[in-house]
Amino acid sequence: MAWDRFLENNRAFGIKMDADARWLHSKLTSHSIKAFLDPVQLTHGAPPDVVRTFVLCSQGDSPASSVERIRTEPGWQYRELDTGRDAMVTMPRELIDVLLDVVQ
């Protein structure tokens, strides 16, 4: 992928600093589409009641129907970060705070 296109695509995900985009680009590897297409096989039945958490990165497009379902469906915790999709790059400390809060 051309560098300019990579930068353009990642700006849509909230990456605004060229240094962050260069770092992220250096970490990318190929990923099999099968990870998105193959269903999960649970060999021991459904997991016990597990608290599920959805972290919405609110800048950019988000699937409104999924967000509304998660905000209202029992069993979900909902958190929001005011950043693009790559919160681990743009707001790492805030993301860590959310994740630590979820597991406590």
PyMOL CGO cylinders between C-alpha atoms (Angstrom):
from pymol import cmd
from pymol.cgo import CYLINDER

trace = [
    CYLINDER, 0.00, 0.00, 0.00, 1.35, 3.42, -0.88, 0.3, 1, 1, 1, 1, 1, 1,
    CYLINDER, 1.35, 3.42, -0.88, 2.41, 5.55, 2.09, 0.3, 1, 1, 1, 1, 1, 1,
    CYLINDER, 2.41, 5.55, 2.09, 0.02, 8.41, 1.23, 0.3, 1, 1, 1, 1, 1, 1,
    CYLINDER, 0.02, 8.41, 1.23, -2.92, 6.01, 1.10, 0.3, 1, 1, 1, 1, 1, 1,
    CYLINDER, -2.92, 6.01, 1.10, -1.88, 4.42, 4.39, 0.3, 1, 1, 1, 1, 1, 1,
    CYLINDER, -1.88, 4.42, 4.39, -1.76, 7.85, 6.05, 0.3, 1, 1, 1, 1, 1, 1,
    CYLINDER, -1.76, 7.85, 6.05, -5.14, 8.81, 4.57, 0.3, 1, 1, 1, 1, 1, 1,
    CYLINDER, -5.14, 8.81, 4.57, -6.75, 5.57, 5.79, 0.3, 1, 1, 1, 1, 1, 1,
    CYLINDER, -6.75, 5.57, 5.79, -5.33, 5.88, 9.27, 0.3, 1, 1, 1, 1, 1, 1,
    CYLINDER, -5.33, 5.88, 9.27, -6.38, 9.49, 9.67, 0.3, 1, 1, 1, 1, 1, 1,
    CYLINDER, -6.38, 9.49, 9.67, -9.90, 8.08, 9.37, 0.3, 1, 1, 1, 1, 1, 1,
    CYLINDER, -9.90, 8.08, 9.37, -9.07, 5.84, 12.36, 0.3, 1, 1, 1, 1, 1, 1,
    CYLINDER, -9.07, 5.84, 12.36, -7.85, 8.77, 14.45, 0.3, 1, 1, 1, 1, 1, 1,
    CYLINDER, -7.85, 8.77, 14.45, -4.11, 8.61, 13.74, 0.3, 1, 1, 1, 1, 1, 1,
    CYLINDER, -4.11, 8.61, 13.74, -3.19, 12.26, 13.30, 0.3, 1, 1, 1, 1, 1, 1,
    CYLINDER, -3.19, 12.26, 13.30, 0.54, 12.32, 13.99, 0.3, 1, 1, 1, 1, 1, 1,
    CYLINDER, 0.54, 12.32, 13.99, 2.85, 11.17, 11.21, 0.3, 1, 1, 1, 1, 1, 1,
    CYLINDER, 2.85, 11.17, 11.21, 5.22, 9.60, 13.76, 0.3, 1, 1, 1, 1, 1, 1,
    CYLINDER, 5.22, 9.60, 13.76, 2.36, 7.45, 15.11, 0.3, 1, 1, 1, 1, 1, 1,
    CYLINDER, 2.36, 7.45, 15.11, 1.37, 6.45, 11.57, 0.3, 1, 1, 1, 1, 1, 1,
    CYLINDER, 1.37, 6.45, 11.57, 4.96, 5.48, 10.73, 0.3, 1, 1, 1, 1, 1, 1,
    CYLINDER, 4.96, 5.48, 10.73, 5.23, 3.42, 13.92, 0.3, 1, 1, 1, 1, 1, 1,
    CYLINDER, 5.23, 3.42, 13.92, 1.92, 1.67, 13.23, 0.3, 1, 1, 1, 1, 1, 1,
    CYLINDER, 1.92, 1.67, 13.23, 2.88, 1.00, 9.61, 0.3, 1, 1, 1, 1, 1, 1,
    CYLINDER, 2.88, 1.00, 9.61, 6.11, -0.68, 10.77, 0.3, 1, 1, 1, 1, 1, 1,
    CYLINDER, 6.11, -0.68, 10.77, 4.08, -3.16, 12.88, 0.3, 1, 1, 1, 1, 1, 1,
    CYLINDER, 4.08, -3.16, 12.88, 1.61, -4.28, 10.22, 0.3, 1, 1, 1, 1, 1, 1,
    CYLINDER, 1.61, -4.28, 10.22, 1.61, -7.86, 8.99, 0.3, 1, 1, 1, 1, 1, 1,
    CYLINDER, 1.61, -7.86, 8.99, -0.66, -9.89, 6.76, 0.3, 1, 1, 1, 1, 1, 1,
    CYLINDER, -0.66, -9.89, 6.76, -3.81, -11.28, 8.38, 0.3, 1, 1, 1, 1, 1, 1,
    CYLINDER, -3.81, -11.28, 8.38, -5.90, -14.13, 7.08, 0.3, 1, 1, 1, 1, 1, 1,
    CYLINDER, -5.90, -14.13, 7.08, -9.46, -13.23, 6.12, 0.3, 1, 1, 1, 1, 1, 1,
    CYLINDER, -9.46, -13.23, 6.12, -10.45, -16.60, 7.62, 0.3, 1, 1, 1, 1, 1, 1,
    CYLINDER, -10.45, -16.60, 7.62, -10.16, -15.04, 11.09, 0.3, 1, 1, 1, 1, 1, 1,
    CYLINDER, -10.16, -15.04, 11.09, -13.21, -12.95, 10.19, 0.3, 1, 1, 1, 1, 1, 1,
    CYLINDER, -13.21, -12.95, 10.19, -15.12, -15.59, 8.26, 0.3, 1, 1, 1, 1, 1, 1,
    CYLINDER, -15.12, -15.59, 8.26, -14.72, -18.82, 10.24, 0.3, 1, 1, 1, 1, 1, 1,
    CYLINDER, -14.72, -18.82, 10.24, -17.17, -19.29, 13.13, 0.3, 1, 1, 1, 1, 1, 1,
    CYLINDER, -17.17, -19.29, 13.13, -15.82, -19.76, 16.64, 0.3, 1, 1, 1, 1, 1, 1,
    CYLINDER, -15.82, -19.76, 16.64, -15.97, -23.38, 17.80, 0.3, 1, 1, 1, 1, 1, 1,
    CYLINDER, -15.97, -23.38, 17.80, -16.64, -23.68, 21.56, 0.3, 1, 1, 1, 1, 1, 1,
    CYLINDER, -16.64, -23.68, 21.56, -15.67, -27.20, 22.62, 0.3, 1, 1, 1, 1, 1, 1,
    CYLINDER, -15.67, -27.20, 22.62, -16.98, -26.95, 26.20, 0.3, 1, 1, 1, 1, 1, 1,
    CYLINDER, -16.98, -26.95, 26.20, -20.32, -25.25, 25.60, 0.3, 1, 1, 1, 1, 1, 1,
    CYLINDER, -20.32, -25.25, 25.60, -21.16, -21.64, 26.21, 0.3, 1, 1, 1, 1, 1, 1,
    CYLINDER, -21.16, -21.64, 26.21, -18.95, -19.78, 28.68, 0.3, 1, 1, 1, 1, 1, 1,
    CYLINDER, -18.95, -19.78, 28.68, -20.37, -19.00, 32.10, 0.3, 1, 1, 1, 1, 1, 1,
    CYLINDER, -20.37, -19.00, 32.10, -21.97, -15.62, 32.62, 0.3, 1, 1, 1, 1, 1, 1,
    CYLINDER, -21.97, -15.62, 32.62, -19.19, -13.30, 31.57, 0.3, 1, 1, 1, 1, 1, 1,
    CYLINDER, -19.19, -13.30, 31.57, -19.37, -9.56, 31.80, 0.3, 1, 1, 1, 1, 1, 1,
    CYLINDER, -19.37, -9.56, 31.80, -18.95, -8.15, 28.32, 0.3, 1, 1, 1, 1, 1, 1,
    CYLINDER, -18.95, -8.15, 28.32, -17.53, -4.71, 27.72, 0.3, 1, 1, 1, 1, 1, 1,
    CYLINDER, -17.53, -4.71, 27.72, -17.80, -2.60, 24.59, 0.3, 1, 1, 1, 1, 1, 1,
    CYLINDER, -17.80, -2.60, 24.59, -15.39, 0.32, 24.23, 0.3, 1, 1, 1, 1, 1, 1,
    CYLINDER, -15.39, 0.32, 24.23, -16.65, 2.78, 21.64, 0.3, 1, 1, 1, 1, 1, 1,
    CYLINDER, -16.65, 2.78, 21.64, -14.00, 4.95, 20.03, 0.3, 1, 1, 1, 1, 1, 1,
    CYLINDER, -14.00, 4.95, 20.03, -16.40, 7.76, 19.23, 0.3, 1, 1, 1, 1, 1, 1,
    CYLINDER, -16.40, 7.76, 19.23, -14.53, 9.66, 16.52, 0.3, 1, 1, 1, 1, 1, 1,
    CYLINDER, -14.53, 9.66, 16.52, -15.37, 8.34, 13.09, 0.3, 1, 1, 1, 1, 1, 1,
    CYLINDER, -15.37, 8.34, 13.09, -18.05, 5.97, 11.93, 0.3, 1, 1, 1, 1, 1, 1,
    CYLINDER, -18.05, 5.97, 11.93, -19.61, 3.53, 14.35, 0.3, 1, 1, 1, 1, 1, 1,
    CYLINDER, -19.61, 3.53, 14.35, -22.32, 0.94, 13.77, 0.3, 1, 1, 1, 1, 1, 1,
    CYLINDER, -22.32, 0.94, 13.77, -25.23, 2.77, 15.43, 0.3, 1, 1, 1, 1, 1, 1,
    CYLINDER, -25.23, 2.77, 15.43, -27.44, -0.29, 15.67, 0.3, 1, 1, 1, 1, 1, 1,
    CYLINDER, -27.44, -0.29, 15.67, -24.75, -2.29, 17.50, 0.3, 1, 1, 1, 1, 1, 1,
    CYLINDER, -24.75, -2.29, 17.50, -23.98, 0.58, 19.86, 0.3, 1, 1, 1, 1, 1, 1,
    CYLINDER, -23.98, 0.58, 19.86, -27.63, 1.03, 20.77, 0.3, 1, 1, 1, 1, 1, 1,
    CYLINDER, -27.63, 1.03, 20.77, -28.07, -2.71, 21.36, 0.3, 1, 1, 1, 1, 1, 1,
    CYLINDER, -28.07, -2.71, 21.36, -25.00, -2.84, 23.60, 0.3, 1, 1, 1, 1, 1, 1,
    CYLINDER, -25.00, -2.84, 23.60, -26.07, 0.23, 25.58, 0.3, 1, 1, 1, 1, 1, 1,
    CYLINDER, -26.07, 0.23, 25.58, -29.47, -1.32, 26.35, 0.3, 1, 1, 1, 1, 1, 1,
    CYLINDER, -29.47, -1.32, 26.35, -28.91, -5.10, 26.38, 0.3, 1, 1, 1, 1, 1, 1,
    CYLINDER, -28.91, -5.10, 26.38, -28.35, -6.63, 29.83, 0.3, 1, 1, 1, 1, 1, 1,
    CYLINDER, -28.35, -6.63, 29.83, -24.91, -8.06, 30.47, 0.3, 1, 1, 1, 1, 1, 1,
    CYLINDER, -24.91, -8.06, 30.47, -22.93, -5.37, 28.68, 0.3, 1, 1, 1, 1, 1, 1,
    CYLINDER, -22.93, -5.37, 28.68, -20.72, -2.67, 30.15, 0.3, 1, 1, 1, 1, 1, 1,
    CYLINDER, -20.72, -2.67, 30.15, -20.31, 0.34, 27.89, 0.3, 1, 1, 1, 1, 1, 1,
    CYLINDER, -20.31, 0.34, 27.89, -17.32, 2.67, 27.84, 0.3, 1, 1, 1, 1, 1, 1,
    CYLINDER, -17.32, 2.67, 27.84, -16.46, 5.46, 25.45, 0.3, 1, 1, 1, 1, 1, 1,
    CYLINDER, -16.46, 5.46, 25.45, -13.17, 7.08, 24.42, 0.3, 1, 1, 1, 1, 1, 1,
    CYLINDER, -13.17, 7.08, 24.42, -13.11, 10.33, 22.44, 0.3, 1, 1, 1, 1, 1, 1,
    CYLINDER, -13.11, 10.33, 22.44, -10.70, 9.08, 19.80, 0.3, 1, 1, 1, 1, 1, 1,
    CYLINDER, -10.70, 9.08, 19.80, -10.58, 7.16, 16.55, 0.3, 1, 1, 1, 1, 1, 1,
    CYLINDER, -10.58, 7.16, 16.55, -10.45, 3.41, 16.16, 0.3, 1, 1, 1, 1, 1, 1,
    CYLINDER, -10.45, 3.41, 16.16, -6.78, 3.00, 17.12, 0.3, 1, 1, 1, 1, 1, 1,
    CYLINDER, -6.78, 3.00, 17.12, -7.08, 4.01, 20.78, 0.3, 1, 1, 1, 1, 1, 1,
    CYLINDER, -7.08, 4.01, 20.78, -4.04, 1.91, 21.65, 0.3, 1, 1, 1, 1, 1, 1,
    CYLINDER, -4.04, 1.91, 21.65, -1.98, 4.39, 19.60, 0.3, 1, 1, 1, 1, 1, 1,
    CYLINDER, -1.98, 4.39, 19.60, -3.82, 7.67, 20.18, 0.3, 1, 1, 1, 1, 1, 1,
    CYLINDER, -3.82, 7.67, 20.18, -4.97, 7.31, 23.82, 0.3, 1, 1, 1, 1, 1, 1,
    CYLINDER, -4.97, 7.31, 23.82, -2.96, 4.44, 25.34, 0.3, 1, 1, 1, 1, 1, 1,
    CYLINDER, -2.96, 4.44, 25.34, -3.15, 5.65, 28.97, 0.3, 1, 1, 1, 1, 1, 1,
    CYLINDER, -3.15, 5.65, 28.97, -6.88, 6.24, 28.79, 0.3, 1, 1, 1, 1, 1, 1,
    CYLINDER, -6.88, 6.24, 28.79, -7.43, 2.84, 27.19, 0.3, 1, 1, 1, 1, 1, 1,
    CYLINDER, -7.43, 2.84, 27.19, -5.38, 1.18, 29.94, 0.3, 1, 1, 1, 1, 1, 1,
    CYLINDER, -5.38, 1.18, 29.94, -7.51, 2.96, 32.54, 0.3, 1, 1, 1, 1, 1, 1,
    CYLINDER, -7.51, 2.96, 32.54, -10.69, 1.63, 30.89, 0.3, 1, 1, 1, 1, 1, 1,
    CYLINDER, -10.69, 1.63, 30.89, -9.32, -1.92, 30.69, 0.3, 1, 1, 1, 1, 1, 1,
    CYLINDER, -9.32, -1.92, 30.69, -8.13, -1.90, 34.30, 0.3, 1, 1, 1, 1, 1, 1,
    CYLINDER, -8.13, -1.90, 34.30, -11.51, -0.58, 35.42, 0.3, 1, 1, 1, 1, 1, 1,
    CYLINDER, -11.51, -0.58, 35.42, -13.23, -3.42, 33.55, 0.3, 1, 1, 1, 1, 1, 1,
    CYLINDER, -13.23, -3.42, 33.55, -11.23, -6.18, 35.27, 0.3, 1, 1, 1, 1, 1, 1,
    CYLINDER, -11.23, -6.18, 35.27, -11.53, -4.81, 38.80, 0.3, 1, 1, 1, 1, 1, 1,
]
cmd.load_cgo(trace, "trace")
